C-alpha cells in the first residue's frame, strides 16, 4: 500500500531575525547624517513594531531602512500590516505595524480554492493557522507548491514538513 506524502503550508515570522534587523537598522540610523539630532526609534513590543520619528518624511525614511534590513534577514515584509499614523509626545509621530503570523480563515480559503482549481488528487486540511496538503503522488504536491508560489497572496507562505 502506498503511503501518502504531505507538506504543511504556514506563514510565520522568525522574531529573533526581526530583533536583529531592528538593532542593525538602529545602528545605521545612529550614523546617518539625515537622522542626526532626530528622535527616531524602532522597537518591538510583543508582536508589533513601533516606529517613532520627528515627522512623516523621516518616518518613511525609517521604514525604508527597516524594510531593507528585514529583507536582508529573510523576514517576509508582506506580513507587516501598518496601522494609522498618530501624533506622539514631544512633537513626534508614531506608527505601529503588526507582524502577521499564521494563515487566517480568509487566506486559507483562498489557498484551498487555488489547490482545488488545479484539479489534482490531493486533500487539504486547515489546522489552526496552517494548512496540511496530502496526496499519493509527489508530483501533484510539487505542482500545488508551484501554483501557490505563483498566486498573488496578501501574505507570504512557507512550505514545511515535506514528507
C-alpha positions as CSV (number, residue, x, y, z in Angstrom):
1,X,0.0,0.0,0.0
2,X,1.4,3.4,-1.0
3,X,1.9,5.8,1.8
4,X,0.5,9.3,1.5
5,X,3.0,12.2,1.1
6,X,2.3,15.5,2.7
7,X,3.5,19.0,3.5
8,X,2.3,22.0,5.5
9,X,1.7,25.5,4.3
10,X,2.5,28.0,7.0
11,X,3.0,31.7,7.4
12,X,5.5,32.5,10.2
13,X,7.9,35.2,11.1
14,X,11.2,34.5,12.9
15,X,11.2,37.0,15.7
16,X,14.9,36.7,16.6
17,X,15.6,37.8,13.0
18,X,13.2,40.8,13.4
19,X,15.1,41.8,16.6
20,X,18.4,41.5,14.7
21,X,17.1,43.6,11.8
22,X,15.9,46.3,14.3
23,X,19.2,46.5,16.0
24,X,21.1,46.8,12.7
25,X,18.7,49.5,11.5
26,X,19.1,51.4,14.7
27,X,22.9,51.3,14.3
28,X,22.5,52.7,10.7
29,X,20.2,55.4,11.9
30,X,22.6,56.5,14.6
31,X,25.3,57.0,12.0
32,X,23.3,58.6,9.2
33,X,23.7,62.3,8.6
34,X,20.0,62.9,7.8
35,X,19.0,61.4,11.2
36,X,21.5,63.5,13.2
37,X,19.6,65.0,16.2
38,X,16.4,63.1,15.3
39,X,14.2,61.3,17.8
40,X,13.8,58.3,15.6
41,X,13.5,54.8,17.2
42,X,12.2,51.4,16.2
43,X,11.1,48.9,18.9
44,X,9.4,45.6,19.1
45,X,6.5,45.3,21.6
46,X,5.1,41.7,21.7
47,X,4.2,41.1,18.0
48,X,4.1,44.7,17.0
49,X,6.7,47.1,15.6
50,X,6.6,50.7,16.9
51,X,8.3,53.3,14.7
52,X,8.7,56.9,16.2
53,X,10.3,59.8,14.3
54,X,10.2,63.6,14.1
55,X,7.8,63.9,11.1
56,X,6.2,61.8,8.4
57,X,9.1,62.2,6.0
58,X,11.6,60.9,8.5
59,X,9.2,58.1,9.4
60,X,9.1,57.0,5.8
61,X,12.9,57.0,5.7
62,X,12.9,55.0,8.9
63,X,10.5,52.4,7.3
64,X,12.8,52.2,4.3
65,X,15.9,51.5,6.4
66,X,14.0,48.9,8.5
67,X,12.5,47.1,5.4
68,X,15.9,46.9,3.8
69,X,17.3,45.2,6.9
70,X,14.3,42.9,7.2
71,X,14.7,41.8,3.5
72,X,18.4,41.0,4.1
73,X,17.4,38.8,7.1
74,X,14.7,36.9,5.0
75,X,11.8,38.3,7.0
76,X,8.7,38.4,4.8
77,X,7.6,42.0,4.5
78,X,4.3,41.0,3.1
79,X,3.3,40.0,6.6
80,X,3.7,43.5,8.0
81,X,0.5,45.5,8.2
82,X,0.9,49.2,9.1
83,X,-1.6,50.9,11.2
84,X,-2.7,54.6,11.2
85,X,-0.1,57.3,11.7
86,X,-0.6,59.0,15.1
87,X,0.9,62.0,16.9
88,X,3.1,61.2,19.8
89,X,4.6,63.2,22.7
90,X,7.3,65.8,22.1
91,X,6.1,66.7,18.6
92,X,6.9,63.3,17.1
93,X,4.8,60.9,15.1
94,X,4.3,57.2,15.8
95,X,3.2,54.3,13.6
96,X,2.6,50.8,14.7
97,X,3.0,47.8,12.4
98,X,1.6,44.4,13.2
99,X,3.6,41.4,12.3
100,X,1.1,38.9,11.0
101,X,1.9,35.3,11.7
102,X,-0.2,32.3,10.7
103,X,-2.8,31.9,8.0
104,X,-6.2,33.4,8.8
105,X,-9.5,31.8,7.6
106,X,-9.9,34.1,4.5
107,X,-6.4,33.4,3.2
108,X,-6.8,29.6,4.0
109,X,-10.0,29.6,1.8
110,X,-8.1,31.4,-1.0
111,X,-5.3,28.8,-0.8
112,X,-7.8,25.9,-0.8
113,X,-9.6,27.3,-3.8
114,X,-6.2,27.6,-5.7
115,X,-5.5,24.0,-4.9
116,X,-9.0,22.8,-5.9
117,X,-8.8,24.8,-9.2
118,X,-5.7,22.8,-10.1
119,X,-7.9,19.6,-10.2
120,X,-5.2,17.4,-8.6
121,X,-5.8,14.4,-6.4
122,X,-4.8,16.0,-3.1
123,X,-6.6,16.6,0.1
124,X,-6.3,19.8,2.2
125,X,-6.9,20.2,6.0
126,X,-7.0,23.5,7.7
127,X,-5.3,23.0,11.1
128,X,-5.4,26.2,13.3
129,X,-3.1,28.6,11.4
130,X,-1.6,26.2,8.9
131,X,-2.8,24.0,6.0
132,X,-1.8,20.4,5.5
133,X,-1.8,19.1,2.0
134,X,-1.7,15.3,1.4
135,X,-1.6,13.2,-1.7
136,X,-0.2,9.9,-3.1
137,X,1.8,11.4,-5.9
138,X,4.7,13.7,-5.1
139,X,4.4,15.4,-8.5
140,X,0.9,16.6,-7.5
141,X,2.3,18.1,-4.3
142,X,5.1,19.8,-6.3
143,X,2.6,21.3,-8.7
144,X,0.5,22.5,-5.7
145,X,3.6,24.3,-4.3
146,X,4.3,25.9,-7.6
147,X,0.7,27.1,-8.1
148,X,0.7,28.7,-4.6
149,X,4.0,30.4,-5.2
150,X,2.6,31.8,-8.5
151,X,-0.6,33.0,-6.8
152,X,-0.7,36.6,-5.6
153,X,-1.5,36.1,-1.9
154,X,-1.6,39.0,0.6
155,X,0.7,37.0,3.0
156,X,4.0,35.2,2.5
157,X,3.8,31.5,2.9
158,X,6.4,28.8,3.5
159,X,6.3,25.1,2.9
160,X,7.5,22.8,5.7
161,X,7.4,19.1,6.7
162,X,7.6,17.8,3.2
163,X,7.4,14.1,3.5
